[in-house]
Amino acid sequence: MFTVLLTVVAALGVFNTVLLNIRERRRDLGMLKSIGMTPRQVTVMTVSSVAALGMAGGLLGIPLGIVAHRLVVDHVGVVSFPESMKQVWHSPSR
């Protein structure tokens, strides 16, 4: 249940970032449409820029999150975690 809550909060954070990005570029998008850009081209440009931002965030965030998790768990102090709790990422095996 906690994982679902974290996923919803993260999704709302991403949605907020995308919404603010689009609102900031509203005048630019209007200018592009006024010089002949079709609504489909505007949509493709917007989706591709958001997808690129998401890919960059994922490629940076996942490794940094794993490292940060490892550092925090190793330096908690009095609580001793078993090794199974420290290994949050497992390589796919066939």
WONOR-V416503 format. One record per residue. N is the residue number from 1. PHI is phi as a letter, one per 40 degrees, with the letter a starting at -180 (999 if undefined). PSI is psi in whole degrees, -180 to 180 (* if undefined). D_CENTER is the distance of its C-alpha to the mean C-alpha in Angstrom with 2 decimals. Layout:
n/phi/psi/d_center
N/PHI/PSI/D_CENTER
N/PHI/PSI/D_CENTER
This chain:
n/phi/psi/d_center
1/999/-39/20.50
2/c/-36/18.50
3/c/-39/15.67
4/c/-42/15.74
5/c/-44/15.70
6/c/-39/12.68
7/c/-41/10.80
8/c/-44/12.30
9/c/-42/11.49
10/c/-41/7.72
11/c/-40/8.20
12/c/-36/10.57
13/c/-43/8.58
14/c/-44/6.29
15/d/-42/9.81
16/c/-43/11.47
17/c/-44/9.72
18/c/-45/10.58
19/c/-45/13.93
20/c/-37/14.82
21/c/-44/14.11
22/c/-41/16.42
23/c/-36/18.93
24/c/-31/19.28
25/c/13/20.01
26/d/-44/22.39
27/c/-41/25.50
28/c/-43/24.39
29/c/-38/23.64
30/c/-41/27.02
31/c/-43/28.78
32/c/-39/27.43
33/c/-35/28.60
34/c/-24/31.93
35/c/11/32.65
36/h/3/32.17
37/c/133/28.59
38/c/159/28.39
39/d/-35/25.96
40/c/-42/24.68
41/c/-39/24.04
42/c/-43/22.18
43/c/-46/19.97
44/c/-42/19.39
45/c/-43/18.68
46/c/-47/16.15
47/c/-40/14.32
48/c/-37/14.49
49/c/-38/13.21
50/c/-40/10.11
51/c/-40/9.74
52/c/-41/10.49
53/c/-41/7.98
54/c/-41/5.17
55/c/-44/7.58
56/c/-43/8.25
57/c/-41/5.11
58/c/-43/5.44
59/c/-30/9.07
60/c/-40/9.32
61/c/-37/7.40
62/c/-53/9.12
63/c/-40/12.52
64/c/-36/12.42
65/c/-40/11.59
66/c/-43/14.45
67/c/-44/16.70
68/c/-40/16.18
69/c/-46/16.91
70/c/-44/19.95
71/c/-43/21.21
72/c/-46/21.00
73/c/-39/22.64
74/c/-24/25.29
75/b/27/26.25
76/c/-38/26.36
77/h/-111/30.12
78/c/-21/32.53
79/c/130/30.41
80/b/116/30.64
81/c/141/27.94
82/c/158/28.98
83/c/-31/27.48
84/c/-28/25.98
85/c/-22/23.65
86/c/-28/22.59
87/c/92/21.62
88/c/-15/18.25
89/b/121/17.52
90/b/136/20.37
91/c/142/21.03
92/c/137/21.82
93/b/149/25.58
94/c/*/27.90
